[in-house]
């Protein structure tokens, strides 16, 4: 047990809450809280802060571990020995125990007046960040995710197979996305037409034509109706991890050819598609 006499009332009441005072001091502080309105108000604030802190710590324990930390652990990233803290025997235990409570008491007094504004500010800030991320995400990101899923399908690679004929596929996709097109013949590039799919990217319908080479790699041509922005017909190359993409705009539509990033001739393929489609 600790002797807190001579310390501030905040510290004494914090120790009282933790059951760290002597029996005599416990009775003294109990009587003080009962008869003194200011002491009772401070005690109630400390109680509220204690409950708040316990709840926050409990929530923290249930938060997911950051992916960056998991990666560091898995990779065995060494820690900086200078930054490590070694715990030794504590010759003045009461100071170590009282300091966190002193800090908690101060934090609680600040929270009483400002926690609501802070929390609302954090919520608004997070909402703005989410909106910025959503705005930065393009239809190409959606297409890349679709391609990773469908390119692994063997028997269900397409929605409408090539066996149904070009006319059926072209009429279906053109009427669905609002873009007229010709189905590029890429046999000279070693690609076999497998069929088509209808996707949704950036909230718009997207037509997808699927091709496969002799090694089993899947390539796709995707397009959607869009406003004309930037230089028309200019090819732009981008990467999404293991996928390469070549995109362009033309006549009120946006196009992209997507395939394995290891394919060195994807741009040449995109140039052919841009001419024939």
PyMOL commands that set and color helices and strands:
alter all, ss='L'
color gray80, all
select helices_A, chain A and resi 9-17+23-35+37-62+67-75+81-83+93-136+139-150+162-164+166-177+187-189+266-276
alter helices_A, ss='H'
color red, helices_A
select strands_A, chain A and resi 160-161+192-201+204-212+218-225+236-240+243-250+253-260
alter strands_A, ss='S'
color yellow, strands_A
deselect
rebuild
show_as cartoon
